[in-house]
Amino acid sequence: MDTNAIYVLWLRDMKRFLRAKSRIIGMIMMPMFFLLGLGLGFNGLIHLSTGGSYLEFLVPGIIGMSLLFTSITSGTAVLFDRQFGFLKEILVTPNSRASIVIGRVAGGATTAVLQSILIVIVSLFIGFQPVISSVTFTAIIFMLLIAATFISLGLIFGSIINDFQGFQLVTNFVTLPLFFLSNAIFPLSSLPSFVQYISYANPLTYGIDGIRGALTGTSTYPLILDFTVMVAFFIIMVIIAAYAFSKTDVD
Amino acid sequence: MENAISANGISKHFGQLKAVDNVSFNVHEGEIFGLLGPNGAGKTTTIKMLTTLIPMTSGSAVVAGYGVKKSQNDVRKRIGIIFQDPSLDDELTGWENLEFHAILYKIGKQKRTDKINEVLKLVELEDKKDILIKDYSGGMKRRLEIARGLIHEPKVLFLDEPTVGLDPQTRRKIWDYIKKLNETHGTTVILTTHYIEEADYLCNRVAFVDHGKLVALDTPENLKDKLGGDVVSVQVNGKTEDFKKLFKKHAWVKTISGHDGSVDLTVKEGEKKIPEIVDIARKAGIGIGGISLHKPSLEDVFIYYTGKAIREEEAQGWRGIIRAARAKHR
């Protein structure tokens, strides 16, 4: 493993993240609108069988959504590096392809989690009250796992696809279904049973359930199950990503 | 002499297209070697294979002492490459681009800083180091890329069209960097170009590439000598045939061609032969209207080997445009 390459790619994401102030605001705005629109709008209407307010249910879901969107985009961004030539520069250096993948995952996951923490902070102002307990901060671990899993997925697409049209395709046919076929904005129990089965195969379901358990104290599955399933998904995804990336060509 | 690069029958096929077709050549250690040919001749593909970026369809190559197929990382450690297309990160500063590169080559902190300052000085970008790349001009980007390629002190430096799209001043500067680097560090340089002057000015040896094949390889001087020497064009007042006959007896005239009052003589060291040519013509009573001397360029040699000019396609494009413009005016 080439730690220097992992470090450089992580540092690059940090610098770019901190420099693009408008991008940070842009990336926070969408989840905030969802939170305000759905949260405030449905808060009085929806009463969950599990108890607790809809806003409490929704905040972890929106965090999961934001993690999903930024992570897939961040993984697929390898397309931009290919387009602007920077990918060649990295590929010709004496570093293993696997370290390059891990560096990208580390950088993307850090920025995605920083954003999620920002969303948690903002949600405090619209009435979200997290339950402080011994497991509250495990939310960050679930955020990292969601981010790392979907950045890997994005990298797989970025390595296979060669154009920007493909990028749109991924957004429409992968990201949105993953979002709606999860427990992000409604409990799975309210879905028809065959859709529920699909959602069981969606890593986002377990990630959001983990965050929900950590932040609100109410989760569908035990946190340890959520954690184990997420780790398994991550390992599978990152291995496929490393393989796909090692096969990628520079035009 | 040791070989810095030795390519043995390397080929790259993209489906039916043979981008590079069974090319073999050696680049000696410490020389500047040029691959000269028109756009699409297979130069960049050759470079990409030698720098481990794309696998070759067949053949084998040794670069800086290691096999390109088997020891990719050993090759990568010892080469530097300056790509034809930009390959900087726009959202980072000049310094950051160089520093990231140095870290990717595992250069320690102290040495890194020294080295970056050194290469920045070489390309005269010290005062621009903290500016984001997106605010650099094209020439500055190019110079920074060259600086970046030098940080890890590569044994073999690949330059893919190093000066394409640059103004003449910057081009000349970059040529001088390349020469200086080659002389002071003994770095072996292999460059691709479709600029005749670039190959002529920089390269110790030049290989002509056309349609994926290597058609000739030698020093620029030897290549030009293949044409037999300089061309002296004489405008003859009077009978062209008489004039031609007059020079057929002289062994130092290699070839004679021409008609309608203009005759081309191929001779060695044309400038010294002009007085003699004038003398002979005067003694025979043939008047001369004018004389011009043409020293052969690599372009002439390229035409000799391939039957077309290196930039013919571009030239034809221009002719097409001019023709269309004229047609419009009529």
HADDOCK unambig.tbl for C-alpha pairs under 7 A between the chains (distance, minus, plus):
assign (segid A and resid 4 and name CA) (segid B and resid 103 and name CA) 6.15 0.50 0.50
assign (segid A and resid 4 and name CA) (segid B and resid 104 and name CA) 6.13 0.50 0.50
assign (segid A and resid 4 and name CA) (segid B and resid 106 and name CA) 6.66 0.50 0.50
assign (segid A and resid 5 and name CA) (segid B and resid 104 and name CA) 5.44 0.50 0.50
assign (segid A and resid 8 and name CA) (segid B and resid 100 and name CA) 6.03 0.50 0.50
assign (segid A and resid 8 and name CA) (segid B and resid 103 and name CA) 6.94 0.50 0.50
assign (segid A and resid 16 and name CA) (segid B and resid 91 and name CA) 6.46 0.50 0.50
assign (segid A and resid 84 and name CA) (segid B and resid 86 and name CA) 6.94 0.50 0.50
assign (segid A and resid 84 and name CA) (segid B and resid 87 and name CA) 6.32 0.50 0.50
assign (segid A and resid 85 and name CA) (segid B and resid 85 and name CA) 6.78 0.50 0.50
assign (segid A and resid 85 and name CA) (segid B and resid 86 and name CA) 5.85 0.50 0.50
assign (segid A and resid 85 and name CA) (segid B and resid 87 and name CA) 4.09 0.50 0.50
assign (segid A and resid 85 and name CA) (segid B and resid 88 and name CA) 6.97 0.50 0.50
assign (segid A and resid 86 and name CA) (segid B and resid 87 and name CA) 4.43 0.50 0.50
assign (segid A and resid 86 and name CA) (segid B and resid 88 and name CA) 5.58 0.50 0.50
assign (segid A and resid 86 and name CA) (segid B and resid 89 and name CA) 6.10 0.50 0.50
assign (segid A and resid 88 and name CA) (segid B and resid 87 and name CA) 6.96 0.50 0.50
assign (segid A and resid 89 and name CA) (segid B and resid 87 and name CA) 6.16 0.50 0.50
assign (segid A and resid 92 and name CA) (segid B and resid 53 and name CA) 6.53 0.50 0.50
assign (segid A and resid 92 and name CA) (segid B and resid 76 and name CA) 6.21 0.50 0.50
assign (segid A and resid 93 and name CA) (segid B and resid 76 and name CA) 5.80 0.50 0.50
assign (segid A and resid 93 and name CA) (segid B and resid 77 and name CA) 6.93 0.50 0.50
assign (segid A and resid 93 and name CA) (segid B and resid 104 and name CA) 6.56 0.50 0.50
assign (segid A and resid 93 and name CA) (segid B and resid 105 and name CA) 6.74 0.50 0.50
assign (segid A and resid 94 and name CA) (segid B and resid 73 and name CA) 4.94 0.50 0.50
assign (segid A and resid 94 and name CA) (segid B and resid 76 and name CA) 5.18 0.50 0.50
assign (segid A and resid 94 and name CA) (segid B and resid 77 and name CA) 5.52 0.50 0.50
assign (segid A and resid 94 and name CA) (segid B and resid 105 and name CA) 6.83 0.50 0.50
assign (segid A and resid 249 and name CA) (segid B and resid 54 and name CA) 6.64 0.50 0.50
assign (segid A and resid 250 and name CA) (segid B and resid 53 and name CA) 6.89 0.50 0.50
